[in-house]
Amino acid sequence: MSSHPQQEFLDAPIPERWGFVQRTKNTILYYLIRFFFYLVSLTPFVVAKLFGVLLGHLAYWLVFTERNKALAQLEIAFPQKTPAQRDLLAKQMFIHLGIACAEVTHIPALLKRDDLKLDASHKAIFDEALKEGKGCIAVTGHIGNWELLAQVLAANNIPVHTIAKPVYDPRLTRWAHSNRTQFGLNVIWRGQRGGFKEMLRVFHQKEALALLIDQDTDVQSVFVPFFGKEAATPAAVGVLASRTKAPIIIGWLQRQNDGYRLNFERYEYELSGEKNTDIQAITAGVTQRLEWAIRQAPEQWVWMHHRWKTRPPKE
């Protein structure tokens, strides 16, 4: 009897192509990452957060390639801002990402916070959507702390499944899987056998599938406006909605002063019956809402991502 496709994927051995030097280097790195994560998780969160701020400052000054990429993307998105204003946004972004790393090491404690619990209106949005019996498409972007957002949903008893990209080292993928699933979150890994069937099974189980659609990645995509410029955007939400007719909920979690703000909203759509038109319209509409969310706190988005890398054929 064969094992579950996901378990086969997670049990993958170290790649045979790794030579002795690469194997040794990656093994050392694997244990360093785990030790560092464990060490930070033992500190009070206020200390971990300060460490994240320091890490962000260092990254801004030392990782100049990523800083330059962020500045180039910010110039496209905010041409009206001065270079000094965009530079400040880039610095704030690195600090935000440093804090986000600290938050990930303290998820068990953070999930006890009142501002990370779903209120009655949030729960009603998900309850009403799931009661329709078609499952639910939960859409977000790399806004605020998206890892924490998924854990918040799972900890609040929303049956949610996420799509994740495996790490280069299968040991890190197994470790990430263990961390992500400890509070009830379900993970479908890209590349696992039968991955698309697993996605469809989520809807048959009348549960929620969470998607990130704000990056230019090597997946089926369509071009829609993003900060005023056409951007290749994953079409998964449109494809799944046109196929399953499942309700769409857009959500994000952003940091505010010393607290957090959760936002969830139902995205209403109608299908015309013309598949490509529907996919285009849904992708554009959802992307527009994610852009609105990013504009509320632009320093809490991943500007080093080359968002407009792929260009439309007409260009």
N, C-alpha and C positions, 0 to 999 in steps of 0.2 A: 504494500500500500504506500503510495507516494505521499510525501509530506505536503503541507500547505505551501502554495507558491511563495508567500511572503516569508515563511520560515526558511525555505530554500535560499531565498535572496539574502536573508540576514545571516545565514550560516556560511556565506561565501568565504572561501579561504583567502589568505593574502595572495595577491596576484603573482603568478609564476614569473612574470616578466621582470619583477623587481630583482635586481642583483643584490649582492651581499651588502654593499655600501648603502644603497637606497633602503633596503629592508632594515638595516641598523638605524639609519637616520630617522625613518618613519616610526620605528618602534620607540625610540627615545622621545620623539615629538608626541606620540600618543600618550605616553605616561606623563610627560610634562604637562600636557593639556589637562589631563584628568587630575593631576596633583594640584595644579593651579586653581582649577574649578573648585576642588574640595577645600583648598585653603581659603579662598575668598568666601565660600559658603559658610565657613565657621565664624567669620567676623560679623559684628553687628552691621545691619544694612547701611547705616549712616556712614560707616567706615568704608564699606564696599562701594558706596555711591561716590565718595570722595576719591577713591582709587580709580573709579570709572572716569571721573572728570579729569584726573591727571593723565590717564591713558589717552583720553580724547585729545588733550592738549599736545601730548607727545606725538600722537599720530598725525595731527595737523602739521606739525613742523617737520617730522621725519619722513612720512610717507608722501613725498611731494608729487609722485605720479598720480596717486588717487586724488590729492588736493587739486591738481591741475585739471583732472577730469571733472571734478565737481564744479570748479569755476567755469569750465566750458559749458556744462549743462545749465548752470545758473544763468549764464549770459543769454542762452536761448530762451529760458523760461521767464527771466526778468530783465529784459533789455532796458527797461526804464530806470532800473536801479544803477547807482554808481558802482565802479569797481570796488570801492571801499565797503559799500553795503553788501555786495556779493561775497567779498572776502570774509566779512563778519558772519554771514550766513553759513559759509563753508566751515568756519571754525566752530560755530555753534552745532553744526551737524555732527562733526567728529566728537564733540563733547557728549551730545545726545547718544550717539552710538556706544560710547564708552559707558555711559550710565545704563543703557539698555543691556549691555553685557553683564553688568553688576546685577541688574534686576533678574536676569535669567538664573543666576546662581542662588537667588533668594525667593524663587517662586513659591515654595510651601508657605513662607511667612506672608508674602504679599497677597496670596489668595484669601487670607483672613481679613483683609482690609474691607471696610464697609463700601468704599468707593470702587471696589472691584467685584462687587456682587450685583447681579442683575436686579434692577428694580421691577415693579409690577408692569410698567409699560414695556420694558425690554422683554420680559417673559411673555407678555401677551403677543408681541410681534412673532416670536418663534412658535408659541403654542398654536396660534391661529394658522400660521403657515403649515405646520406639520399636521394639523388636524385635517387638512385638505387631502391627505393620503397620497401625495405624490413625492414626498421627500422635500428637500429644500436646498437651494444653492446659496451658500453664504459667501459673499465676495468681499475682499479687502485688498489692500496693497501694503507695500513696505512702509507703512505709516505708523509713527509712534513705535510701540513695541508689539509687533504682530505675533511674536511667539507667546508673549504673555496673554494677548487677546484670545488665542486659541485655548490656552489653559483655563482662562476665566470661563469660557463657554462650557468646557468639559466639567469644571468644578461646580458649575451651576446646573448640572444635570441636563445639558443640551447634548443629544447624541450626535457628536460632530466628528467628521473624518477629514483629515488634511492630506494634501499631496506634498511630498517632500523630495528634494533632490539628494541622492546619496553622496556621502563624502568619499574622497579618493581612497581612503583607508577603510576597508570593511569593518575593522574593529571600532573606528569612530562612529560609523553608521549604526552599529549595534548598540553602542553606548548612548548615542543620541536617541535611538528608538526607545531605549529603556527609560531615559529621562522624560521624553515627551509623553509617554503613555502611562506614567505613574498615577495621574489623576483622572484617568478615564478617556483621554484623547486617543482617537484611533488614527493611525498613520498608514497611508498607502504610498509606497516608495516608487518613484519613477524608475523604470527598468525592470521591476519585478514581473515575473511571468503572470499574464492575466490581469495586468494592472487596470486596463480599461473596463474589463468585466467587473472588477472590484468596485470601480467608480459607479457603474450602473447598479450594482447590487445595493449601494447605499440608498438609492431612490426606491428600490423594491422593498427595502427595510423601513421605508418612511422616515429616514434620518437625514442629517444635513451634511453636505459636502462643501468644504471650505476651499476657496480658490484665491490665489494671488494673481492679478492680471495686469500689474503696472510695470512690467519689465519687457524688454525686447529679448526674447529667448528663442531657442530653436524648437518651436512648436508651431502648430497651425495658427496663423495670425491674420488679422485684417488691419488695414490702416484707418485710424480714426484720429481726430484732433486731440492733442494733449498740450496744454499751454500754448495754443495757437499754431502748432506745427504738427503735420501728419506723423504719427508714430505707429510702428508695427506693434500690435497689441494682441496677446493671446485670445483666441476666439472661443475658448472652452465654455465660458458662461453662455454665450449665444448658441453654441452648438448643443449644449445640454438642455438649455431652456426650450429650444425648438423641438428637441427630441422627446423630452419628458414633460414639458409644460409645468415644471415645478416652479413654485414661487421663488423669487430672488430677494435676499436680504443683504443690504450693504452695511458693513460695520467697520469701525476703527476705534483704536484706543490711543489717546494722546495724553502726555504728561502736562499737568498744569500746576505751576508753583510746586507745592509739596504734595500734591495729590494727582489723581487720574480722572479722566473723563471718558466714559464709554458712550458710544453713539451707534445706534442701530436704526435702520429705516427700511421699510419695504419698498422695493422698486417695482412699480406697476408697468406691465408691458402687454401688448397685444400682438398676436401672431397673424401675419398676412397670408401665410400659406406659401410664400415664396422664401425658401430656406435662406438663400444668400442675403436677401434683403433683411430678413429678420435677424440674422447673425450680426450683420453690420450695424443695424439700428440698436440692438441690445448692447453690443460692445461699446458703441459710441456713448450711449446714455449712461451706462454704469461708469465708464471712464470719466465722463464729465463730473459725476458726483465725487469720484475719488480725487479728481483735480481740485474740486471745491474744498475737500477736507485737507488736502496738502497745503492749500493757500492759507488755511487758518493757522498753521504752524509750520511754515516751509522748512525750518531747521530740523524738523523731525521726519525727513524723508531721505532716501539714499541717493544723493545727487552725484555720487561718483559712478553710478551706473550709466552706461552709454545708452540713454533712452532712445535717441533718434539715430541710432547706428544704421539700421536697415532703411533704405529709401524706397519710395514707391517706384514702380517701373517707369512712370511718366517723367521722373527726374533722372 
